[in-house]
Amino acid sequence: DKKEPDAKIAKTEEETPDKEEEEKSAKPPAGSSKSGWKNWKKTKESDSGGEESKITYCHWLLKSEPESRLEKGVDVKFSIDDLKAQPNQTTFWDGVRNYQARNFLRAMKLGQQAFFYHSNCKEPGIVGIVKIVKEAYPDHTQFDQKDPHYDSSSRKENPKWSMVDVQFVRMTKRFIPLSEIKAHHLAHKADGGPLKNMMLFTRQRLSIQPLTQEEFDFVLSLEEEKPH
């Protein structure tokens, strides 16, 4: 009777599925990006002219709940320790019920890395890194009437919802709290830094979020710093 822990991915920050979003492209949105931020430069940056170009997303941020919470009688808790306890430290990332988040799942490529983010808890933030080990395929929980994420409107011949498989890579060298990332985001909004458009603050409720290489590299660099 006990539900397997790998079916307990929490998605409380999801927005209610929006009919208008259903037909949106599976491609992440394009935008503009500026290189050559004055206080943080990568060696690969070759120009400092701030030319605008389309954003490409190659990394991700995945939110999950580390603390117990019942949803339709099922505990949706799933922490990074729960992931580490899975066979091969691998599990499927199920339960996404927002069209934009689903489209991001469908855009994920094998081997891409993502931050594992603890949400809906006393101190949210980034705790580790995972990688995509299986690209998008139908989320079986949409057809399971006992699952809190059951969707009676989805059909097996044309499933609405997808999931990917992720594998634990490593813990971050330290916990990187949301409050610290937000302080950098606010500073970067003022001076054009890499986190100025970070979706963690522009689309806060999405449980699956894309990151540019610049955003991923900057956040990862924070693990080397002492917490403020």
Secondary structure as UniProt FT lines:
FT   HELIX           5..7
FT   TURN            12..13
FT   HELIX           19..21
FT   TURN            22..23
FT   TURN            38..39
FT   TURN            43..44
FT   STRAND          57..64
FT   STRAND          70..71
FT   TURN            72..73
FT   STRAND          74..75
FT   HELIX           80..84
FT   HELIX           87..89
FT   STRAND          90..93
FT   HELIX           99..107
FT   TURN            110..111
FT   STRAND          113..118
FT   STRAND          125..138
FT   HELIX           140..143
FT   TURN            145..146
FT   TURN            148..149
FT   TURN            152..153
FT   TURN            156..157
FT   STRAND          162..177
FT   HELIX           178..191
FT   TURN            194..197
FT   HELIX           199..202
FT   TURN            204..205
FT   STRAND          208..212
FT   HELIX           213..221
FT   HELIX           222..224
//
